[in-house]
Amino acid sequence: MRQGSVIRIGDCRLDGDLRRLTLDASGEPVPLGSRAFSVLLHLTERPGVLVGKAELMQAGWPDVTVEENSLAQCISSIRKALGPSAGHIVTEAGRGYRFVAAEGGASVAKSNRTTASPAAYQAYVSGWYAQSRPGRESLQRAMECYSKAIAIDPEFALAHVGVADCFSLLAVFGYARARAVTEQARAAIQRALDLGGAEAEALGALGHLEAMLELKPAVAEATLRRALEINPDSPLVLFNMGLVNQMQGRMDEAAIYVSRAQ
C-alpha cells in the first residue's frame, strides 16, 4: 500500500524521498545498500509489471556497466533485507523481476507465518541477518535471535523455521555432527508445520535437511516439489532444488533452478 512516497512492503516500510527502509511496526532501520535501494524503489514504482534486467541494471548502476551477476547479488540482498516479506519480489526466469503487492501475487492473510509482536519480529530480522553472515558465531547468534523471537511469540512459525535452518547449517559447515542436530531440526520444522502459515519455508528447510544431513536427494526433491506447489517463487526453495539436482548429476536442471532463485 502506497502513501505518497512511502510504500508498505509486508512488514517493512520504504520511503522513497528519505531513501530509507524501516520496520513498519517499530520504525527501526533495515540495512540496505544504495544500489539495492534504487533497484527496489524502481520495482515498487511499477507494481505488477515485469521489469527487465537491463532496466534494473540501469536503475541501480546508471553510470556503470555491470553484468547480470551484479543484479542477482543485488536482488539477493534486497530479499535478505525484506526477510519474511521477500516474496513480494518475484523472479521471472531469464526475463527480469516483478514487485507484487501481495506475496506470490495472491492476498496474504494474517497468520502464524508472521507475528503481531514488534519485538519478536525485530528478533527474527536480526536472526535472518546473522544467518546470512559467514562463520559459526554468526549461526549461533542467529539461533539466539530466533529463539528470542519464539520466546516472545511461541506461534511465530517462521522463527521455528529459522531455528531448523541453523541446526542444519551448523552440521553442513562442520560445526556440529549431523546426528546431534537432525532430531532438533526436525522438531522445529514440525512445529512450524503444525502452526501453519509458513508451509513452503518449513518444507524447504526439511528438503535441505534431507539432502544435506540425511543424504537422501531423491526424498528431498519430492519434499521441495511440495514446497514449490505452495510457493513457486520461494528463492530458498528454488536454490535448494538446484542443490538437489546438482547432487543427482542433473547440472542443466540445477542451473535453471539456481537462476530462478536469483
C-alpha positions as CSV (number, residue, x, y, z in Angstrom):
1,M,0.0,0.0,0.0
2,R,1.5,3.4,-1.1
3,Q,1.1,6.7,0.8
4,G,2.8,9.4,-1.1
5,S,6.5,8.4,-1.4
6,V,6.1,5.7,1.3
7,I,5.1,2.2,0.4
8,R,4.5,-0.7,2.8
9,I,6.1,-4.0,1.8
10,G,4.8,-6.6,4.1
11,D,6.3,-5.9,7.5
12,C,8.6,-3.2,6.1
13,R,8.1,0.4,5.0
14,L,10.1,2.0,2.1
15,D,10.4,5.8,2.0
16,G,11.5,6.9,-1.5
17,D,12.1,10.6,-0.5
18,L,14.3,9.8,2.5
19,R,15.7,6.7,0.8
20,R,15.1,4.6,3.9
21,L,13.8,1.1,4.6
22,T,12.4,0.5,8.1
23,L,10.4,-2.0,10.0
24,D,6.7,-0.9,9.8
25,A,5.9,-1.7,13.5
26,S,8.9,-0.2,15.2
27,G,10.4,2.2,12.7
28,E,13.8,0.6,13.2
29,P,16.0,1.0,10.1
30,V,16.7,-2.1,7.9
31,P,20.3,-2.1,6.4
32,L,20.2,-1.9,2.6
33,G,22.9,-0.6,0.2
34,S,22.3,2.4,-2.0
35,R,22.2,0.5,-5.3
36,A,19.9,-2.2,-3.9
37,F,17.6,0.5,-2.6
38,S,17.5,2.1,-6.0
39,V,16.6,-1.3,-7.6
40,L,13.9,-1.9,-5.0
41,L,12.5,1.5,-5.4
42,H,12.4,1.1,-9.2
43,L,10.5,-2.1,-8.8
44,T,7.9,-0.7,-6.4
45,E,7.2,2.2,-8.7
46,R,6.0,-0.4,-11.2
47,P,3.8,-2.7,-9.2
48,G,2.8,-5.9,-11.0
49,V,4.9,-5.0,-14.0
50,L,7.7,-7.3,-15.3
51,V,10.9,-5.1,-15.2
52,G,13.7,-6.4,-17.4
53,K,17.2,-7.0,-16.2
54,A,18.7,-4.3,-18.4
55,E,16.3,-1.7,-17.0
56,L,17.0,-2.7,-13.4
57,M,20.8,-2.5,-14.0
58,Q,20.3,1.0,-15.4
59,A,18.4,1.9,-12.3
60,G,21.0,0.6,-9.9
61,W,24.1,1.4,-11.9
62,P,23.2,4.4,-14.1
63,D,26.8,5.3,-14.9
64,V,28.5,1.9,-14.8
65,T,28.4,-1.1,-17.0
66,V,27.8,-4.3,-14.9
67,E,27.0,-7.9,-15.6
68,E,23.8,-9.7,-14.6
69,N,25.6,-11.4,-11.7
70,S,25.7,-8.0,-10.0
71,L,21.9,-7.6,-10.3
72,A,21.4,-11.1,-9.0
73,Q,23.5,-10.3,-5.9
74,C,21.6,-7.1,-5.5
75,I,18.2,-8.9,-5.6
76,S,19.6,-11.4,-3.1
77,S,20.5,-8.5,-0.7
78,I,17.0,-7.0,-1.1
79,R,15.4,-10.3,-0.3
80,K,17.6,-10.7,2.8
81,A,16.7,-7.2,3.9
82,L,12.9,-7.8,3.5
83,G,13.2,-11.1,5.4
84,P,9.8,-12.8,5.6
85,S,8.4,-10.2,3.1
86,A,10.9,-11.3,0.4
87,G,8.1,-13.0,-1.5
88,H,7.0,-9.6,-2.8
89,I,9.9,-9.8,-5.2
90,V,9.1,-12.4,-7.9
91,T,11.6,-13.8,-10.3
92,E,10.6,-14.2,-14.0
93,A,13.3,-16.7,-15.1
94,G,15.6,-15.3,-17.8
95,R,13.5,-12.1,-18.1
96,G,13.6,-10.0,-15.0
97,Y,11.7,-9.3,-11.8
98,R,8.3,-8.2,-10.6
99,F,7.1,-6.4,-7.5
100,V,3.7,-7.8,-6.3
101,A,1.6,-6.0,-3.7
102,A,0.9,-9.4,-2.1
103,E,3.4,-12.3,-1.9
104,G,3.1,-14.7,-4.8
105,G,0.5,-12.5,-6.4
106,A,-2.2,-13.6,-4.0
107,S,-3.7,-11.9,-1.0
108,V,-1.8,-12.8,2.2
109,A,-3.9,-13.3,5.3
110,K,-2.5,-12.6,8.7
111,S,-1.4,-15.9,10.2
112,N,1.2,-17.6,12.3
113,R,3.6,-17.0,9.5
114,T,4.2,-13.6,10.9
115,T,3.8,-12.1,14.3
116,A,1.9,-9.2,15.9
117,S,4.8,-8.5,18.2
118,P,7.3,-5.9,17.0
119,A,9.9,-7.3,19.4
120,A,9.5,-10.8,18.1
121,Y,9.7,-9.6,14.5
122,Q,12.9,-7.5,15.3
123,A,14.5,-10.5,16.8
124,Y,13.6,-12.6,13.8
125,V,15.1,-10.0,11.4
126,S,18.3,-9.9,13.4
127,G,18.4,-13.7,13.2
128,W,17.9,-13.6,9.4
129,Y,20.7,-11.1,9.1
130,A,23.1,-13.1,11.3
131,Q,22.3,-16.3,9.4
132,S,23.4,-14.6,6.1
133,R,26.8,-13.9,7.6
134,P,29.6,-16.4,7.4
135,G,31.0,-18.3,10.4
136,R,30.0,-20.4,13.4
137,E,29.5,-17.3,15.6
138,S,27.0,-15.9,13.1
139,L,24.9,-19.1,13.1
140,Q,24.9,-19.2,16.9
141,R,23.9,-15.5,17.0
142,A,21.1,-16.3,14.5
143,M,19.9,-19.2,16.7
144,E,19.8,-16.9,19.7
145,C,17.7,-14.3,17.9
146,Y,15.3,-16.9,16.5
147,S,14.9,-18.4,20.0
148,K,14.3,-15.0,21.4
149,A,11.5,-14.4,18.8
150,I,9.9,-17.7,19.8
151,A,10.1,-16.9,23.5
152,I,8.2,-13.7,22.8
153,D,5.7,-15.3,20.4
154,P,5.7,-19.1,20.5
155,E,3.4,-19.3,17.5
156,F,5.7,-17.4,15.2
157,A,6.2,-20.1,12.5
158,L,9.0,-18.5,10.5
159,A,11.1,-18.3,13.6
160,H,10.8,-22.0,14.1
161,V,11.9,-22.5,10.5
162,G,14.9,-20.3,11.3
163,V,15.9,-22.5,14.2
164,A,15.7,-25.5,12.0
165,D,17.9,-23.9,9.3
166,C,20.5,-23.0,11.9
167,F,20.7,-26.6,13.2
168,S,21.1,-27.9,9.6
169,L,23.7,-25.3,8.7
170,L,25.8,-26.0,11.8
171,A,26.1,-29.6,10.6
172,V,26.6,-28.6,6.9
173,F,29.6,-26.4,7.8
174,G,31.1,-28.9,10.1
175,Y,30.3,-27.1,13.4
176,A,28.2,-29.9,14.7
177,R,27.5,-33.6,13.9
178,A,24.5,-34.3,11.8
179,R,23.2,-36.9,14.2
180,A,23.4,-34.4,17.0
181,V,21.2,-31.8,15.4
182,T,18.9,-33.7,13.0
183,E,16.2,-34.5,15.6
184,Q,16.2,-30.9,16.9
185,A,15.9,-29.5,13.4
186,R,13.1,-31.9,12.5
187,A,11.2,-30.9,15.7
188,A,11.5,-27.2,14.8
189,I,10.2,-27.9,11.2
190,Q,7.3,-30.0,12.5
191,R,6.4,-27.2,15.0
192,A,6.3,-24.7,12.1
193,L,4.1,-27.1,10.0
194,D,1.7,-27.6,12.9
195,L,1.4,-23.8,13.4
196,G,0.7,-23.3,9.7
197,G,1.3,-20.2,7.6
198,A,4.9,-21.0,6.6
199,E,4.5,-24.4,5.0
200,A,6.6,-23.6,1.9
201,E,9.5,-22.4,4.1
202,A,9.2,-25.3,6.5
203,L,9.2,-27.9,3.7
204,G,12.1,-26.0,2.1
205,A,14.0,-26.5,5.4
206,L,13.0,-30.1,5.5
207,G,14.2,-30.7,2.0
208,H,17.5,-29.1,2.8
209,L,17.9,-31.4,5.8
210,E,17.0,-34.5,3.9
211,A,19.6,-33.7,1.2
212,M,22.5,-32.4,3.2
213,L,22.2,-34.2,6.6
214,E,20.5,-37.4,5.7
215,L,22.0,-37.6,2.1
216,K,18.7,-38.5,0.5
217,P,18.5,-36.2,-2.5
218,A,15.6,-38.1,-4.2
219,V,13.5,-37.8,-1.0
220,A,14.5,-34.2,-0.6
221,E,13.4,-33.4,-4.2
222,A,9.9,-34.8,-3.5
223,T,9.7,-32.6,-0.4
224,L,10.9,-29.5,-2.3
225,R,8.4,-30.1,-5.1
226,R,5.6,-30.0,-2.4
227,A,7.1,-26.7,-1.2
228,L,7.1,-25.2,-4.8
229,E,3.4,-26.2,-5.2
230,I,2.7,-23.9,-2.3
231,N,5.1,-21.1,-3.3
232,P,6.6,-21.4,-6.8
233,D,8.7,-18.3,-6.3
234,S,10.4,-19.1,-3.0
235,P,14.1,-18.2,-3.6
236,L,15.4,-20.5,-0.8
237,V,13.3,-23.5,-2.1
238,L,14.4,-22.9,-5.7
239,F,18.0,-22.7,-4.6
240,N,17.7,-25.9,-2.6
241,M,16.1,-27.6,-5.7
242,G,19.2,-26.5,-7.6
243,L,21.4,-28.1,-5.0
244,V,19.4,-31.4,-5.0
245,N,19.5,-31.6,-8.8
246,Q,23.3,-31.0,-8.7
247,M,23.7,-33.8,-6.1
248,Q,21.9,-36.1,-8.6
249,G,24.1,-35.1,-11.5
250,R,21.5,-33.0,-13.3
251,M,23.6,-30.0,-13.9
252,D,21.4,-28.3,-16.5
253,E,18.3,-28.5,-14.3
254,A,20.3,-27.3,-11.3
255,A,21.4,-24.2,-13.2
256,I,17.8,-23.4,-14.2
257,Y,16.6,-23.6,-10.6
258,V,19.5,-21.5,-9.3
259,S,18.8,-18.9,-12.0
260,R,15.2,-18.7,-10.9
261,A,16.2,-18.3,-7.3
262,Q,18.2,-15.1,-8.2
